[in-house]
Amino acid sequence: MNRLHNHPLIDTLHQVKGNPRACLFTEPLWGIPFNLYAPFITLYMYALGVQDQQIGLILTIGMVLQVFTAALGGIVTDKYGRRSVTFLIDLVAWSIPTLIWMLAQNFWWFLAAAVFNSLWHITNTSWQCLLVEDTEPRLLVNIYTWVNIAGLLAVFFAPLSTLLVDRFSLVPTVRVLYLLAFVLMTAKFVILYVWSTETAQGTKRMAETKHQSLFFLLLGYQRVFGKVIRSREMRLALVISVIVNITSISITNFFALYITLDVGIPEKYVALFPIGRAVIMLLFMFIIQPLTNRLHYRPVFLTGFTIYLASHVFLLLSRPDSQLLVIVYTLLEAIAFALVVPRRDALGAVFYDKEDRARVMSLIYVIMIAVSSPFGSILGYLSALDRRLPFALNMLLFIVLAVVVATSKVLERQDLQQEA
Protein backbone atom coordinates (compact mmCIF):
# COMPACT_ATOMS: atom_id res chain seq x y z
CA MET A 1 0.00 0.00 0.00
CA ASN A 2 2.87 2.35 0.84
CA ARG A 3 4.46 1.65 -2.57
CA LEU A 4 1.17 2.52 -4.26
CA HIS A 5 0.89 5.73 -2.22
CA ASN A 6 4.41 6.70 -3.35
CA HIS A 7 3.70 5.97 -7.01
CA PRO A 8 4.34 9.18 -9.06
CA LEU A 9 0.83 9.18 -10.54
CA ILE A 10 -0.86 8.66 -7.15
CA ASP A 11 1.43 11.28 -5.62
CA THR A 12 0.32 13.74 -8.32
CA LEU A 13 -3.32 13.32 -7.25
CA HIS A 14 -2.33 14.27 -3.71
CA GLN A 15 -0.34 17.30 -4.87
CA VAL A 16 -2.81 18.93 -7.26
CA LYS A 17 -5.28 21.35 -5.70
CA GLY A 18 -7.98 23.74 -6.86
CA ASN A 19 -8.89 23.81 -10.54
CA PRO A 20 -6.56 21.00 -11.71
CA ARG A 21 -8.06 18.76 -9.03
CA ALA A 22 -11.62 19.68 -10.05
CA CYS A 23 -10.83 19.03 -13.73
CA LEU A 24 -9.20 15.65 -13.08
CA PHE A 25 -11.74 14.30 -10.59
CA THR A 26 -14.78 15.15 -12.74
CA GLU A 27 -13.29 13.99 -16.06
CA PRO A 28 -14.46 10.33 -15.72
CA LEU A 29 -18.06 11.57 -15.95
CA TRP A 30 -17.22 12.65 -19.51
CA GLY A 31 -14.63 10.02 -20.40
CA ILE A 32 -16.61 6.94 -19.34
CA PRO A 33 -19.78 7.57 -21.40
CA PHE A 34 -17.78 8.85 -24.38
CA ASN A 35 -15.64 5.72 -24.49
CA LEU A 36 -18.71 3.51 -24.09
CA TYR A 37 -20.34 4.76 -27.29
CA ALA A 38 -17.20 5.69 -29.25
CA PRO A 39 -16.45 2.16 -30.60
CA PHE A 40 -19.91 2.02 -32.17
CA ILE A 41 -20.16 5.51 -33.73
CA THR A 42 -19.47 4.59 -37.34
CA LEU A 43 -21.26 1.23 -37.09
CA TYR A 44 -24.32 3.02 -35.67
CA MET A 45 -24.24 5.52 -38.54
CA TYR A 46 -23.76 2.72 -41.07
CA ALA A 47 -26.70 0.77 -39.58
CA LEU A 48 -28.92 3.84 -40.04
CA GLY A 49 -28.02 4.07 -43.73
CA VAL A 50 -25.04 6.47 -43.67
CA GLN A 51 -22.40 5.30 -46.17
CA ASP A 52 -18.58 5.54 -45.99
CA GLN A 53 -18.33 8.69 -48.10
CA GLN A 54 -21.19 10.35 -46.17
CA ILE A 55 -19.36 9.56 -42.92
CA GLY A 56 -16.29 11.25 -44.39
CA LEU A 57 -18.40 14.25 -45.47
CA ILE A 58 -19.82 14.66 -41.94
CA LEU A 59 -16.28 14.53 -40.53
CA THR A 60 -15.10 17.17 -43.01
CA ILE A 61 -18.05 19.53 -42.40
CA GLY A 62 -17.55 19.16 -38.66
CA MET A 63 -13.86 19.98 -38.98
CA VAL A 64 -14.51 23.01 -41.20
CA LEU A 65 -16.91 24.37 -38.57
CA GLN A 66 -14.34 23.64 -35.89
CA VAL A 67 -11.92 25.98 -37.66
CA PHE A 68 -14.28 28.87 -36.85
CA THR A 69 -15.19 27.71 -33.35
CA ALA A 70 -11.52 27.14 -32.49
CA ALA A 71 -10.77 30.70 -33.64
CA LEU A 72 -13.46 31.98 -31.27
CA GLY A 73 -12.24 29.77 -28.43
CA GLY A 74 -9.36 31.97 -27.29
CA ILE A 75 -11.15 35.31 -27.40
CA VAL A 76 -14.37 33.97 -25.84
CA THR A 77 -12.33 32.28 -23.11
CA ASP A 78 -10.39 35.50 -22.41
CA LYS A 79 -13.45 37.76 -22.43
CA TYR A 80 -15.94 35.65 -20.48
CA GLY A 81 -13.65 33.51 -18.34
CA ARG A 82 -12.39 29.95 -18.37
CA ARG A 83 -14.96 28.67 -15.87
CA SER A 84 -18.16 30.13 -17.37
CA VAL A 85 -17.23 29.34 -20.97
CA THR A 86 -16.39 25.74 -20.08
CA PHE A 87 -19.79 25.26 -18.44
CA LEU A 88 -22.03 26.91 -21.05
CA ILE A 89 -20.30 25.65 -24.19
CA ASP A 90 -20.01 22.11 -22.82
CA LEU A 91 -23.81 22.01 -22.52
CA VAL A 92 -24.24 23.11 -26.15
CA ALA A 93 -21.38 21.06 -27.61
CA TRP A 94 -22.06 17.77 -25.78
CA SER A 95 -25.42 17.64 -23.98
CA ILE A 96 -27.44 18.69 -27.05
CA PRO A 97 -25.58 16.48 -29.59
CA THR A 98 -25.90 13.36 -27.42
CA LEU A 99 -29.68 13.80 -27.48
CA ILE A 100 -29.65 14.27 -31.27
CA TRP A 101 -27.46 11.18 -31.75
CA MET A 102 -29.79 9.20 -29.49
CA LEU A 103 -32.81 10.07 -31.69
CA ALA A 104 -30.96 9.99 -35.05
CA GLN A 105 -32.71 8.47 -38.08
CA ASN A 106 -30.50 9.33 -41.06
CA PHE A 107 -27.60 11.39 -42.44
CA TRP A 108 -29.24 14.75 -41.64
CA TRP A 109 -29.54 14.02 -37.93
CA PHE A 110 -25.83 13.22 -37.72
CA LEU A 111 -24.99 16.36 -39.69
CA ALA A 112 -27.06 18.50 -37.28
CA ALA A 113 -25.33 16.90 -34.29
CA ALA A 114 -21.94 17.57 -35.90
CA VAL A 115 -22.82 21.29 -36.14
CA PHE A 116 -23.50 21.54 -32.38
CA ASN A 117 -20.59 19.26 -31.51
CA SER A 118 -18.19 21.46 -33.50
CA LEU A 119 -18.36 23.98 -30.64
CA TRP A 120 -16.36 21.62 -28.45
CA HIS A 121 -13.14 23.31 -29.56
CA ILE A 122 -14.19 26.45 -27.66
CA THR A 123 -14.56 24.54 -24.42
CA ASN A 124 -11.41 22.55 -25.20
CA THR A 125 -9.44 25.79 -25.00
CA SER A 126 -11.19 27.03 -21.85
CA TRP A 127 -10.94 23.65 -20.10
CA GLN A 128 -7.24 23.27 -20.93
CA CYS A 129 -6.59 26.73 -19.46
CA LEU A 130 -8.60 25.80 -16.37
CA LEU A 131 -6.51 22.64 -16.05
CA VAL A 132 -2.96 23.99 -16.51
CA GLU A 133 -2.84 27.68 -15.58
CA ASP A 134 -2.64 27.07 -11.84
CA THR A 135 -0.48 23.93 -12.20
CA GLU A 136 3.22 23.42 -11.51
CA PRO A 137 5.06 22.61 -14.80
CA ARG A 138 6.75 19.54 -13.27
CA LEU A 139 3.32 17.90 -12.83
CA LEU A 140 2.12 18.43 -16.40
CA VAL A 141 3.03 15.04 -17.93
CA ASN A 142 1.43 13.15 -15.03
CA ILE A 143 -1.65 15.38 -15.13
CA TYR A 144 -2.16 14.73 -18.85
CA THR A 145 -1.60 11.02 -18.15
CA TRP A 146 -4.47 11.18 -15.64
CA VAL A 147 -6.66 12.94 -18.22
CA ASN A 148 -6.15 9.96 -20.53
CA ILE A 149 -6.67 7.48 -17.69
CA ALA A 150 -10.00 9.12 -16.86
CA GLY A 151 -11.31 8.10 -20.27
CA LEU A 152 -9.83 4.63 -19.97
CA LEU A 153 -11.88 3.93 -16.84
CA ALA A 154 -14.64 2.99 -19.28
CA VAL A 155 -12.91 -0.40 -19.43
CA PHE A 156 -14.81 -1.42 -16.30
CA PHE A 157 -18.16 -0.63 -17.94
CA ALA A 158 -17.56 -1.51 -21.60
CA PRO A 159 -18.42 -5.25 -21.23
CA LEU A 160 -21.96 -4.11 -20.47
CA SER A 161 -22.24 -2.40 -23.86
CA THR A 162 -20.98 -5.56 -25.58
CA LEU A 163 -23.57 -7.69 -23.78
CA LEU A 164 -26.33 -5.21 -24.62
CA VAL A 165 -25.39 -5.20 -28.32
CA ASP A 166 -25.50 -9.00 -28.31
CA ARG A 167 -28.85 -9.06 -26.46
CA PHE A 168 -30.72 -6.10 -27.97
CA SER A 169 -28.78 -5.45 -31.23
CA LEU A 170 -26.64 -2.46 -32.19
CA VAL A 171 -29.01 0.47 -32.74
CA PRO A 172 -31.17 0.21 -29.56
CA THR A 173 -28.06 -0.28 -27.42
CA VAL A 174 -26.24 2.74 -28.82
CA ARG A 175 -29.35 4.90 -28.31
CA VAL A 176 -29.30 3.97 -24.61
CA LEU A 177 -25.55 4.71 -24.42
CA TYR A 178 -26.15 8.18 -25.84
CA LEU A 179 -28.88 8.80 -23.24
CA LEU A 180 -26.47 7.71 -20.50
CA ALA A 181 -23.85 10.05 -21.98
CA PHE A 182 -26.30 12.96 -21.83
CA VAL A 183 -27.02 12.37 -18.12
CA LEU A 184 -23.42 11.81 -16.97
CA MET A 185 -21.83 14.52 -19.10
CA THR A 186 -24.38 17.13 -18.02
CA ALA A 187 -23.77 16.18 -14.38
CA LYS A 188 -20.03 16.61 -14.96
CA PHE A 189 -20.47 20.10 -16.39
CA VAL A 190 -22.55 21.24 -13.40
CA ILE A 191 -20.20 19.73 -10.78
CA LEU A 192 -17.08 21.23 -12.42
CA TYR A 193 -18.68 24.68 -12.53
CA VAL A 194 -19.58 24.53 -8.82
CA TRP A 195 -16.20 23.08 -7.76
CA SER A 196 -13.88 25.32 -9.82
CA THR A 197 -12.91 29.00 -9.63
CA GLU A 198 -11.62 31.39 -12.27
CA THR A 199 -7.84 31.16 -12.77
CA ALA A 200 -5.53 34.07 -11.95
CA GLN A 201 -4.63 34.48 -15.62
CA GLY A 202 -8.32 34.22 -16.55
CA THR A 203 -9.27 36.99 -14.12
CA LYS A 204 -6.50 39.16 -15.53
CA ARG A 205 -7.58 38.57 -19.15
CA MET A 206 -11.25 39.25 -18.32
CA ALA A 207 -10.27 42.63 -16.86
CA GLU A 208 -8.03 43.46 -19.84
CA THR A 209 -10.72 42.57 -22.41
CA LYS A 210 -13.75 43.91 -20.52
CA HIS A 211 -14.26 46.92 -22.81
CA GLN A 212 -13.01 45.27 -26.02
CA SER A 213 -15.38 43.84 -28.62
CA LEU A 214 -15.08 40.28 -29.89
CA PHE A 215 -14.24 41.68 -33.34
CA PHE A 216 -11.38 43.75 -31.90
CA LEU A 217 -10.08 40.71 -30.03
CA LEU A 218 -10.33 38.65 -33.21
CA LEU A 219 -8.04 41.15 -34.95
CA GLY A 220 -5.49 40.46 -32.22
CA TYR A 221 -4.87 37.05 -33.74
CA GLN A 222 -2.56 38.75 -36.26
CA ARG A 223 -0.10 39.46 -33.45
CA VAL A 224 -0.57 35.99 -31.94
CA PHE A 225 -0.05 34.37 -35.34
CA GLY A 226 3.27 36.22 -35.60
CA LYS A 227 4.29 34.80 -32.23
CA VAL A 228 3.51 31.25 -33.33
CA ILE A 229 5.28 31.58 -36.68
CA ARG A 230 8.41 33.12 -35.13
CA SER A 231 8.64 30.53 -32.36
CA ARG A 232 10.42 27.32 -33.35
CA GLU A 233 9.07 25.69 -30.20
CA MET A 234 5.43 26.44 -31.02
CA ARG A 235 5.93 25.47 -34.68
CA LEU A 236 7.23 22.07 -33.61
CA ALA A 237 4.33 21.52 -31.21
CA LEU A 238 1.96 22.50 -34.02
CA VAL A 239 3.45 20.07 -36.58
CA ILE A 240 3.33 17.16 -34.14
CA SER A 241 -0.26 17.99 -33.11
CA VAL A 242 -1.48 18.30 -36.71
CA ILE A 243 -0.03 15.01 -37.94
CA VAL A 244 -1.06 13.03 -34.84
CA ASN A 245 -4.56 14.47 -35.21
CA ILE A 246 -4.77 13.29 -38.84
CA THR A 247 -3.68 9.76 -37.91
CA SER A 248 -6.29 9.63 -35.13
CA ILE A 249 -9.08 10.24 -37.67
CA SER A 250 -8.43 6.84 -39.26
CA ILE A 251 -7.90 5.06 -35.93
CA THR A 252 -11.07 6.50 -34.41
CA ASN A 253 -13.48 6.43 -37.35
CA PHE A 254 -12.47 3.63 -39.72
CA PHE A 255 -11.05 0.88 -37.48
CA ALA A 256 -14.46 -0.60 -36.59
CA LEU A 257 -15.58 -0.66 -40.23
CA TYR A 258 -12.34 -2.33 -41.33
CA ILE A 259 -12.30 -5.12 -38.75
CA THR A 260 -16.01 -5.96 -39.14
CA LEU A 261 -16.48 -5.65 -42.90
CA ASP A 262 -13.03 -6.73 -44.13
CA VAL A 263 -11.51 -8.86 -41.37
CA GLY A 264 -14.85 -10.46 -40.47
CA ILE A 265 -14.99 -9.80 -36.72
CA PRO A 266 -18.64 -9.78 -35.47
CA GLU A 267 -20.08 -6.40 -34.40
CA LYS A 268 -20.75 -7.58 -30.84
CA TYR A 269 -16.98 -8.02 -30.30
CA VAL A 270 -16.02 -4.53 -31.50
CA ALA A 271 -16.15 -3.04 -27.99
CA LEU A 272 -13.71 -5.69 -26.73
CA PHE A 273 -10.85 -4.04 -28.61
CA PRO A 274 -11.15 -0.69 -26.77
CA ILE A 275 -11.41 -2.73 -23.55
CA GLY A 276 -8.16 -4.53 -24.29
CA ARG A 277 -6.59 -1.28 -25.43
CA ALA A 278 -7.60 0.43 -22.20
CA VAL A 279 -6.26 -2.38 -19.99
CA ILE A 280 -2.92 -2.30 -21.81
CA MET A 281 -2.69 1.49 -21.56
CA LEU A 282 -3.59 1.52 -17.86
CA LEU A 283 -0.94 -1.09 -17.09
CA PHE A 284 1.61 0.76 -19.20
CA MET A 285 0.82 4.15 -17.65
CA PHE A 286 1.12 2.85 -14.08
CA ILE A 287 4.07 0.47 -14.51
CA ILE A 288 6.21 1.73 -17.40
CA GLN A 289 5.36 5.41 -17.83
CA PRO A 290 6.81 6.58 -14.47
CA LEU A 291 10.14 5.27 -15.81
CA THR A 292 9.74 6.90 -19.24
CA ASN A 293 8.90 10.25 -17.60
CA ARG A 294 12.57 10.48 -16.65
CA LEU A 295 13.58 10.08 -20.30
CA HIS A 296 14.01 12.83 -22.88
CA TYR A 297 11.23 13.81 -25.26
CA ARG A 298 13.01 12.68 -28.44
CA PRO A 299 13.63 8.97 -27.64
CA VAL A 300 10.13 8.58 -26.21
CA PHE A 301 8.53 10.13 -29.31
CA LEU A 302 10.67 8.05 -31.69
CA THR A 303 9.86 4.84 -29.83
CA GLY A 304 6.16 5.70 -29.90
CA PHE A 305 6.08 6.45 -33.64
CA THR A 306 8.01 3.26 -34.42
CA ILE A 307 5.53 1.19 -32.42
CA TYR A 308 2.61 2.97 -34.14
CA LEU A 309 4.14 1.99 -37.49
CA ALA A 310 4.57 -1.65 -36.44
CA SER A 311 0.98 -1.80 -35.15
CA HIS A 312 -0.39 -0.73 -38.52
CA VAL A 313 1.68 -3.38 -40.32
CA PHE A 314 -0.06 -6.06 -38.24
CA LEU A 315 -3.47 -4.47 -38.84
CA LEU A 316 -3.02 -4.46 -42.61
CA LEU A 317 -1.88 -8.10 -42.54
CA SER A 318 -5.10 -9.11 -40.75
CA ARG A 319 -7.45 -11.41 -42.67
CA PRO A 320 -10.52 -13.50 -41.76
CA ASP A 321 -8.15 -16.44 -41.12
CA SER A 322 -5.66 -14.33 -39.10
CA GLN A 323 -7.83 -12.23 -36.78
CA LEU A 324 -5.31 -12.59 -33.94
CA LEU A 325 -3.21 -9.97 -35.72
CA VAL A 326 -5.87 -7.38 -34.80
CA ILE A 327 -5.12 -8.19 -31.15
CA VAL A 328 -1.40 -7.60 -31.79
CA TYR A 329 -2.32 -4.26 -33.42
CA THR A 330 -4.40 -3.30 -30.39
CA LEU A 331 -1.54 -4.11 -28.01
CA LEU A 332 1.03 -2.09 -29.95
CA GLU A 333 -1.26 0.86 -30.74
CA ALA A 334 -2.16 1.19 -27.05
CA ILE A 335 1.51 1.31 -26.03
CA ALA A 336 2.29 3.85 -28.75
CA PHE A 337 -0.62 6.07 -27.67
CA ALA A 338 0.52 5.94 -24.03
CA LEU A 339 4.00 7.05 -25.08
CA VAL A 340 3.09 9.77 -27.58
CA VAL A 341 -0.09 11.56 -26.49
CA PRO A 342 0.78 12.65 -22.91
CA ARG A 343 4.17 13.88 -24.18
CA ARG A 344 2.54 15.75 -27.08
CA ASP A 345 0.11 17.50 -24.71
CA ALA A 346 2.81 18.34 -22.17
CA LEU A 347 5.07 19.69 -24.93
CA GLY A 348 2.33 22.11 -25.95
CA ALA A 349 1.76 23.23 -22.36
CA VAL A 350 5.52 23.90 -22.00
CA PHE A 351 6.02 25.68 -25.34
CA TYR A 352 2.83 27.77 -25.68
CA ASP A 353 3.13 31.45 -24.73
CA LYS A 354 1.83 31.76 -21.16
CA GLU A 355 0.57 35.36 -21.36
CA ASP A 356 -1.49 34.62 -24.47
CA ARG A 357 -2.15 30.94 -23.74
CA ALA A 358 -5.87 30.95 -24.62
CA ARG A 359 -5.43 32.64 -28.00
CA VAL A 360 -2.27 30.68 -28.84
CA MET A 361 -4.07 27.42 -28.10
CA SER A 362 -7.05 28.53 -30.19
CA LEU A 363 -4.84 29.50 -33.10
CA ILE A 364 -2.98 26.19 -32.88
CA TYR A 365 -6.34 24.39 -32.99
CA VAL A 366 -7.49 26.51 -35.96
CA ILE A 367 -4.40 25.62 -37.97
CA MET A 368 -4.57 22.00 -36.87
CA ILE A 369 -8.22 21.62 -37.89
CA ALA A 370 -7.82 23.61 -41.12
CA VAL A 371 -5.04 21.28 -42.23
CA SER A 372 -6.82 18.14 -40.95
CA SER A 373 -10.35 18.90 -42.20
CA PRO A 374 -9.91 17.74 -45.83
CA PHE A 375 -8.69 14.39 -44.53
CA GLY A 376 -12.19 13.42 -43.35
CA SER A 377 -13.40 13.27 -46.95
CA ILE A 378 -10.05 11.98 -48.25
CA LEU A 379 -10.06 9.10 -45.77
CA GLY A 380 -13.73 8.40 -46.46
CA TYR A 381 -12.94 8.20 -50.18
CA LEU A 382 -9.91 5.98 -49.56
CA SER A 383 -11.98 3.72 -47.30
CA ALA A 384 -14.63 3.37 -50.01
CA LEU A 385 -11.90 2.26 -52.46
CA ASP A 386 -10.15 -0.07 -50.02
CA ARG A 387 -10.59 -0.01 -46.24
CA ARG A 388 -6.85 -0.62 -45.78
CA LEU A 389 -5.84 2.64 -47.46
CA PRO A 390 -6.54 5.04 -44.51
CA PHE A 391 -4.15 2.98 -42.38
CA ALA A 392 -1.54 2.84 -45.15
CA LEU A 393 -1.62 6.65 -45.20
CA ASN A 394 -1.14 6.65 -41.41
CA MET A 395 2.05 4.63 -41.83
CA LEU A 396 3.48 7.28 -44.14
CA LEU A 397 2.59 10.01 -41.63
CA PHE A 398 4.28 8.16 -38.75
CA ILE A 399 7.48 8.05 -40.82
CA VAL A 400 7.19 11.82 -41.39
CA LEU A 401 6.75 12.38 -37.64
CA ALA A 402 9.81 10.27 -36.85
CA VAL A 403 11.93 12.31 -39.28
CA VAL A 404 10.67 15.62 -37.83
CA VAL A 405 11.44 14.56 -34.26
CA ALA A 406 14.82 13.01 -35.11
CA THR A 407 16.05 16.20 -36.80
CA SER A 408 14.54 18.73 -34.36
CA LYS A 409 17.05 21.10 -32.72
CA VAL A 410 14.23 22.38 -30.49
CA LEU A 411 13.73 18.96 -28.90
CA GLU A 412 17.49 18.58 -28.56
CA ARG A 413 17.62 21.82 -26.53
CA GLN A 414 14.57 20.84 -24.47
CA ASP A 415 16.17 17.50 -23.63
CA LEU A 416 19.42 19.21 -22.61
CA GLN A 417 17.46 21.59 -20.34
CA GLN A 418 15.70 18.57 -18.83
CA GLU A 419 19.12 17.10 -17.99
CA ALA A 420 20.12 20.33 -16.29
C-alpha positions, -999 to +999 in steps of 0.1 A: +000+000+000+029+024+008+045+017-026+012+025-043+009+057-022+044+067-033+037+060-070+043+092-091+008+092-105-009+087-072+014+113-056+003+137-083-033+133-073-023+143-037-003+173-049-028+189-073-053+214-057-080+237-069-089+238-105-066+210-117-081+188-090-116+197-101-108+190-137-092+157-131-117+143-106-148+151-127-133+140-161-145+103-157-181+116-160-172+126-195-146+100-204-166+069-193-198+076-214-178+089-244-156+057-245-187+035-241-203+048-273-172+057-293-165+022-306-199+020-322-202+055-337-195+046-373-213+012-371-243+030-357-242+055-385-238+027-411-267+008-396-289+038-400-280+041-437-250+065-437-224+053-462-186+055-460-183+087-481-212+103-462-194+096-429-163+112-444-184+142-455-198+147-419-163+145-405-151+172-430-180+195-424-176+192-387-139+200-390-145+230-412-169+244-386-143+236-359-119+260-377-143+289-369-152+277-333-115+271-325-108+307-336-135+320-313-122+298-284-094+320-273-111+353-274-144+340-258-123+323-231-104+355-224-135+378-224-159+357-205-137+335-183-124+299-184-150+287-159-182+301-174-172+293-210-164+257-201-198+253-184-220+269-210-203+256-242-200+221-228-238+220-225-242+231-261-214+211-276-221+178-258-254+176-240-274+187-270-256+165-296-259+134-274-297+138-275-296+143-313-275+112-318-298+092-295-328+101-317-310+100-351-327+085-381-305+093-411-276+114-424-292+147-416-295+140-379-258+132-377-250+164-397-271+185-373-253+169-343-219+176-359-228+213-361-235+215-324-206+193-315-182+215-335-184+240-306-164+216-284-131+233-296-142+264-277-146+245-244-114+225-252-094+258-250-112+270-219-109+236-201-072+233-209-066+267-195-086+258-164-065+226-160-030+240-165-028+277-156-026+271-118-005+239-122+032+234-115+051+226-148+067+195-133+033+179-128+021+184-164+030+150-179+014+132-150-017+154-151-022+147-188-016+110-181-045+112-156-067+129-182-062+100-205-067+075-177-100+091-169-113+081-203-098+046-200-119+039-168-146+030-193-129-004-194-148-014-163-182-006-179-176-015-216-184-052-212-220-041-205-222-024-239-210-056-256-236-077-238-263-052-246-254-052-283-255-090-283-288-091-265-307-061-280-288-055-312-266-025-322-290+005-327-312+002-296-281-003-274-262+027-288-294+049-283-293+040-246-255+047-244-262+082-258-289+088-232-265+077-205-238+101-220-263+130-218-270+124-181-234+118-170-218+145-191-244+171-180-238+162-144-200+166-150-205+201-164-226+212-134-202+197-108-171+212-124-187+247-125-196+245-088-162+231-078-139+253-098-129+290-096-116+314-123-078+312-128-055+341-119-046+345-156-083+342-165-093+370-141-065+392-155-076+386-191-113+393-183-103+426-169-080+435-198-107+426-224-138+439-205-143+469-228-130+453-260-154+438-286-151+403-299-142+417-333-114+438-319-101+407-300-103+387-332-080+412-350-055+405-322-049+371-337-026+387-363-001+395-334-006+360-319+000+344-353+033+362-356+043+348-322+035+312-333+053+316-367+084+331-351+086+305-324+104+273-333+091+257-302+054+264-310+059+255-347+072+221-336+043+215-312+020+225-340+035+201-366+033+172-341-003+180-331-015+183-367+000+150-379-011+130-348-046+145-352-048+133-388-037+098-379-063+096-351-091+102-377-084+068-393-079+051-359-111+065-344-135+064-374-125+036-397-111+009-375-145-006-366-156-007-402-123-023-413-123-051-387-160-060-391-165-057-429-130-067-441-115-089-414-148-105-405-150-098-367-186-098-355-201-064-344-207-076-308-170-080-303-160-045-315-161-030-280-137-057-267-108-040-286-112-007-268-114-027-236-082-045-243-066-013-254-076+004-222-063-024-200-029-023-218-027+015-216-036+015-179-009-011-171+016+008-192+008+041-176+011+028-141+041+005-145+062+017-174+054+054-178+068+066-145+101+053-158+097+069-192+089+102-176+126+105-167+136+101-203+140+128-229+112+138-253+130+127-284+136+090-276+101+086-262+085+101-293+107+081-317+099+048-298+062+057-299+061+065-336+080+033-344+055+012-324+026+030-341+041+020-375+046-016-364+010-018-352-004-007-385+017-034-403-001-061-382-035-045-388-030-045-426-019-081-425-051-091-408-074-114-427-105-135-418-081-164-411-057-143-391-078-122-368-053-126-339-032-100-357-059-074-348-051-082-311-014-076-318-023-043-334-044-033-304-015-041-280+010-021-299-013+009-307-022+012-271+015+013-260+023+039-288-006+061-277+005+059-240+040+070-251+031+098-276-001+116-265+008+127-229+042+139-242+025+158-271+001+175-247+028+183-222+051+197-249+023+221-260+018+232-224+055+239-220+060+257-253+028+278-257+031+315-247+018+318-212+006+354-214-015+346-245-022+309-237-059+310-246-054+326-280-023+307-288-041+274-281-071+285-302-048+295-331-030+262-329-063+244-330-075+265-360-044+256-380-046+220-369-082+216-379-078+236-411-050+213-422-068+181-410-104+189-422-099+177-458-087+144-445-122+134-434-134+133-469-100+120-483-101+091-458-137+084-465-129+082-502-099+060-496-120+037-473-146+034-500-119+023-525-102-001-500-106+000-462-069-006-458-058+026-475-065+050-445-041+030-424-015+028-451-016+067-452-011+066-414+021+046-418+035+073-441+026+100-416+043+082-387+075+081-408+072+118-414+067+124-376+098+103-369+119+123-393+107+156-378+114+146-343+148+130-351+161+162-368+145+187-344+170+211-327+142+224-305+137+190-289+175+186-286+176+218-265+146+208-245+162+175-236+194+192-226+175+216-203+157+186-188+191+171-180+201+203-163 
